[in-house]
Amino acid sequence: MNILFNKKSRNFLTLLGLLAGPTLAAAQSTITGQAIDQATQAGVSYATLVVKTNGPDGSVVNSALADENGRFTLQGLKPGSYQFNILMLNYATHVQALNLLAGAPPLSLAPIGLQAAAQQLAEVQVVGQRPLLEQKPDRITMNVAHSVLAAGNDGYSILAMAPAVQLRDGHLTFRGKSNVLILLNGKRLPGANLESVLASLPGDQIERIELISNPSSKYDANASGGVIEIYTKRSPEGGWAANLGGNLSQGFRMGQGLNGGVRASSAKFDFAANGSLANRNGIERGYENRTFFAGRTPAGTLHQDNDFETTIRDGSFAGSVNYHFDERTTVGVDVQTVTSSIAAQGLLQGVIREAGGITNSTSRNNGRVAIDLRSYNLFFQRTLDKQGSNLLGTANYAQFLSRQEQTFNQYQQGFRDSTGSESVFRNTAPATYDIYTSALDYTKVLGPTTRLEAGLKYTATYNDSRQQAELLTEGQWKPQATTPFSHLGYQEQIGASYFSLNKTYDKLTLAAGLRAEQTRYQVRAGIDSSYFNLFPNLRADFKASPNYTTSLAYARNVNRPAYENLIPYELFINNYTSRKGNARLRPEYTNSFSWNHLYKGFGLQLAYTQTTNAIASLYVYQPATLRFVLTPQNFRQRHLGTITLTAPVQLAKWWSMTNNGSLLYQQLSLPDPMETAAIYTKQKVYFTASTDHTFQLGHDWTAQVFGAYGSPSFSGLLDYSSYSNVRVAVKKSLLQKHASLKLEVMDIFYQANVGISSNVVPIVTEGINRTDTRRVRASFTYNFGKTGFKSKQVQTKGNTDELNRLH
């Protein structure tokens, strides 16, 4: 055992040695100086100093930050010729040559005046514009601010147009993977209510979206599908800024929305607050056909039509206050609240055909789902040195309340029943989640080419869930018999630690990380378990030329079951379909490999993921009630291979285009629905593609055309039809670009809804549910404020892995 341990220790230390590289002992020269504003002669606070080797491809040999007065010191420079740079937002980059001689005394530079940049921001006006998409070796950045996407859209609609992202009924996949970590300003969003949370986030409050396909060990091991970080606008300078916006949309039904935000900064305080209200009325109209079986023999069919009116009401508030004790120490608090309710009422008509005759069923159904999320985050950040090393501590509490209420007023008449029968049934399922999280993150900059990150995290989650099913008998609601599942709950504790080391050798950058997690969970009427896992993460980037970079990456991750999937309640989707949790569900584990290429902004990624104990939902047929019960289960393995291409093209000065395409191959092995001992294998090749065109038409007019297409695909036993979505928008800037008016038409051809089918006995079904996706929307936004000095608002990670499991 000791021999094995020593061997592993030597290998581990060897890896660290390769990453850390040799260090040079003696400091040869020192440079001191001051960066000042050329016009005012005032010191430029916290300018970035960089010393590079000479030549067009010069590598960084030293870097530092100036202090609050613009003064700086650079040490440890060997004799030689260098290029010295000073970089600062809103200033032109200063470049000068340095020649350091052996044995020379410390070099003291005269004050260096920085000139204001020609494209400086003036209040809230922007001169010049970033491209919508920027490709990097490990991520794609979607620059939402000032794009046509921002005005009038919400966060959910914008994310649906992101490259390689698919959103279906509130469930998101990124490059074919579903377990995606989504962070809003560092705090995780609840996955189950993703649509409600993002729909309450106005697009003109979003700065950018980062799509990270190869996250480091700093992120939770549960991020097996990648990371999507959404950043809202922060005041770039001191002073204050605010925005107001509103929109009206019309499809089959009308929708309205209001939003506003304010941001203010001073020498000691930073404050930001955003809020929104939205009301969206819509429809759900569709059909479903099923075949019933006795064993493997068809025994009847069901056809049902649904026609529902829906109302969605959302409200959100997010606030942050930072207090700066000094230039290095900041404390603060973040608060996030989301309330949302979805109400649906309408008619469901079904016809059951069996060998003996026909049964007609009519049901007037009412349903309501209400959620209430409160998240509170305290944090402390300390900058440790001028190189940017820092310590960040956070403590979080989140409470999530959900309540589902369903009422079914059903009339049924069979072929042997001349009068028919009526029944009224209702189902109520409230749930409460309390989540406590604490984390400590340490970042050490060991030099201009070496960076170390390490941290600790602890999370405790407590759930209390109830279900009450009642029948209306003689005018009174009477509970059905109590079952072991009437009152359930869930407890989980996760302790984690991680480290990540990043080292650059000229054109080669190596990164290695390891995350350790100890999990203990307990489900009433389920499995109590405790397990320990290690999750390594490796990455190598090679910059072969200024235009071409290639990268290799590997990561092991875990996908823990969503909380609700562990609670074995039966919640009804309609009269013949329900959803039930599985208390015996276990985590799934993934091993992911990727090979990325980046050439002049064009990106190509080849990736492969193997998943063991794969989680997918499977319909179970109950012959006695003619019901399909959707239940999550662990399957044997899933294999997913993807090829993703991102291609930005500037067709003209006024016409820019970004294209994205993914080719996917998925293979899933699962138990045969009829014979669980037998293995059923399902596989398919499918693809997605999108194109975005932005037109600068002059006189402050901008237009956008966006189109997306997805070929038929599958998840578990269910097959999904192809879909497409075409949007057209025109935007006009007003009032010296302080305001904008936008008109947009969404889902022009009404093809964004996806059909669902299965032909695996006994789950043989096909149908589609069409919602109100084709809409015309007009929106107006107004920005105002006055800025002056640099803001120092802190971005925190907050609750990370836990909220996404609130399905």
Number of C-alpha atoms within 10 A of each C-alpha: 6 7 8 9 10 11 12 12 12 12 12 11 12 12 13 14 11 11 19 20 13 8 6 8 7 9 11 17 19 17 16 15 17 22 30 21 18 15 10 8 13 14 22 23 19 20 24 22 20 19 24 19 18 16 9 7 12 13 18 18 17 19 21 22 22 23 19 13 15 21 19 20 18 20 15 15 17 17 16 12 14 21 18 19 16 22 18 18 14 15 18 16 15 16 13 10 13 17 9 19 13 10 9 11 12 14 15 12 11 10 17 18 18 22 15 16 13 10 12 15 15 11 17 18 14 13 10 9 10 12 17 22 24 18 20 17 25 20 18 20 20 23 20 25 21 16 21 25 26 21 30 28 21 21 24 20 18 19 19 16 20 20 28 21 19 21 17 12 10 14 15 21 17 21 24 23 15 18 22 22 28 26 24 19 16 16 25 22 22 23 23 19 19 21 19 25 23 23 24 27 26 29 27 29 25 23 18 19 24 20 24 21 23 25 23 27 29 19 16 23 29 26 26 27 25 24 23 25 18 23 18 18 17 23 23 22 20 20 19 21 22 19 19 20 23 20 21 18 22 18 18 14 15 16 20 18 22 21 25 21 21 20 23 24 26 18 16 14 19 24 22 22 19 23 22 22 21 21 18 19 21 19 21 17 17 17 18 18 17 22 21 25 18 10 11 10 11 14 13 18 19 20 18 20 18 19 19 19 17 20 17 19 21 23 23 23 20 17 18 20 19 22 20 19 12 10 13 14 15 21 19 21 19 22 17 19 19 21 21 23 19 18 18 20 19 17 17 22 19 21 19 19 19 15 8 10 11 17 18 18 20 20 22 18 22 18 20 18 18 18 19 17 19 16 20 18 22 19 23 19 22 18 16 16 13 18 18 16 17 19 19 20 21 22 19 23 18 21 19 21 18 19 17 18 18 22 20 21 16 19 16 18 17 18 13 11 10 8 9 14 12 13 13 18 18 20 19 18 20 17 18 16 21 16 21 18 22 20 22 18 20 18 20 18 18 15 14 17 18 19 18 20 20 20 20 19 20 17 21 18 19 17 21 16 20 17 19 18 19 17 18 14 12 7 8 9 14 13 15 10 9 11 9 9 17 15 16 20 22 21 19 19 18 18 17 20 21 24 21 21 22 20 23 21 14 14 14 15 18 20 21 23 21 21 25 17 20 15 15 16 17 17 19 17 17 17 14 14 12 13 10 12 14 16 19 21 22 20 22 18 21 19 16 11 11 11 11 16 20 20 20 21 21 19 24 24 25 22 23 19 22 20 24 21 22 24 27 21 22 19 21 20 14 16 20 15 18 18 21 20 22 19 24 17 20 18 15 21 21 22 17 21 19 20 19 22 21 21 17 12 17 20 24 21 21 17 21 18 22 17 23 19 19 23 23 17 20 22 23 18 20 12 13 6 10 19 17 22 22 21 18 23 24 21 21 16 19 23 17 21 20 21 19 21 21 25 18 22 14 13 10 10 8 12 15 18 21 21 20 21 22 22 18 20 17 20 17 22 18 24 16 14 19 15 9 10 10 11 14 15 14 15 15 13 16 18 20 25 20 23 20 22 20 23 18 16 14 9 9 13 16 19 21 21 18 21 17 23 18 21 15 18 21 20 13 21 20 19 18 18 16 19 17 20 21 21 20 17 21 19 24 19 18 15 9 10 14 17 18 22 19 24 20 23 19 20 21 16 12 17 16 23 20 19 19 19 20 19 14 14 18 23 22 17 21 19 18 19 17 17 20 21 19 21 19 19 21 21 21 20 23 19 21 15 15 14 18 13 13 17 21 22 22 20 16 21 20 26 27 24 22 25 27 23 21 20 15
